[in-house]
């Protein structure tokens, strides 16, 4: 499962790295999609980091 969590971190950082400049560069309706991608990338990166640091976090 560590590979999956590392992939979540990498994908999240990649989404943030692409989405931040794209949110300012793209035209009106598409900048919202880029901003939402930044939000999803932040959530994925943080979730991957949490699950890497504390593997059984969501197990009751």
Beta strands, then each sheet from edge to edge (+ up, - down):
end
